[in-house]
Amino acid sequence: MEGTAEILEQLNKSGALQNLSPPMQTALFLGALVFIPAAIVCLTGYTRIVIVLSFVRRAVTSQEIPPNLVLIGIGFFLTLFVMGPTWEEIHNGAVGPYLDGKINGAEAFQKSELALKKFMLRQTRRQDLALFLHMSKSEPPQEPAATPLRVLVPAFVISELKTAFIMGFCIYVPFLLVDLVVASVLTSMGMVMMPPIVISAPFKILLFVVADGWHLVARALSTSFG
C-alpha cells in the first residue's frame, strides 16, 4: 500500500477517476471488495478476538458449541465495538469531509490510514515492529505515524497472535486443573478405563456458567485493546 495515496492524488488531479465509465467504476469497486475480508482480519482486532473465542470453546471441551458461525458473528460485532473510536475518527476526519466535498480521495485515504496506524501502533510490540523494520532494511521512522504499512501490518498481526495465545493460555489453566482433579479421582477409584474428559466436561461447563464466563471473556477482550 506504499505510495497508494500519491497515486490516488495524481488520479484525482488528472480527473481520471471521474472520467471512467460507469461499468469500469463498478468493476473497480467490486474488485476492491475482495480485499475487505483481509483488511478486517489484518487491520483490526478481529484476529485476537476470534482466536480467544476459539480457545474458550476448546478449553470448555464443548465440541462445536457454540458453532463456528456464532463465533464469527460474535467476533465481528465485538470487533465493531472495539474499533468504534477508530471508526468514528475515520468518519469524522475522512469519510464525512470526503462525502461533503471538502477533501479529495487521496486526502481521505491518508487520514483514514493515520487513524488505523494509531490503533495498530498501540497494539504492536516494539520488538515485532523492530523485526520487520530490520528485515525490510528500512530506516527507523522519525515519528510513529511515518511507519510504512508494509512494515506495520505484519508486525501488528504477529503481535495480535501472541496476545491471543497468552490470553488463551490463561483461559486454559483453570479447565486444565479440572481435568487433573477428575483424572486423579478416577485413578484413585480404580476407574482407569474411564476417559476423564467424559466426566470433566460437565464440570467445566458448570464452572464456566457459574463464573459467568462469557461476560468475563467479553470484558477481558474489550479492555485488552485499551
C-alpha positions, 0 to 999 in steps of 0.5 A: 500500500506504499505510495497508494495515496500519491497515486490516488492524488495524481488520479484525482488531479488528472480527473481520471477517476471521474472520467471512467465509465460507469461499468469500469467504476463498478468493476473497480469497486467490486474488485476492491471488495475482495480485499475487505475480508483481509483488511478486517482480519489484518487491520483490526482486532478481529484476529485476537478476538476470534482466536480467544473465542476459539480457545474458550470453546476448546478449553470448555471441551464443548465440541462445536458449541457454540458453532463456528458461525456464532463465533464469527458473528460474535467476533465481528460485532465485538470487533465493531465495538472495539474499533468504534473510536477508530471508526468514528475518527475515520468518519469524522476526519475522512469519510464525512469531509470526503462525502461533503466535498471538502477533501479529495480521495487521496486526502481521505485515504491518508487520514483514514490510514493515520487513524488505523496506524494509531490503533495498530501502533498501540497494539504492536510490540516494539520488538515485532515492529523492530523485526520487520523494520530490520528485515525490510532494511528500512530506516527507523521512522522519525515519528510513529505515524511515518511507519510504512504499512508494509512494515506495520501490518505484519508486525501488528498481526504477529503481535495480535497472535501472541496476545491471543495465545497468552490470553488463551493460555490463561483461559486454559489453566483453570479447565486444565486443573479440572481435568487433573482433579477428575483424572486423579479421582478416577485413578484413585477409584480404580476407574482407569478405563474411564476417559476423564474428559467424559466426566470433566466436561460437565464440570467445566461447563458448570464452572464456566456458567457459574463464573459467568464466563462469557461476560468475563471473556467479553470484558477481558477482550474489550479492555485488552485493546485499551 
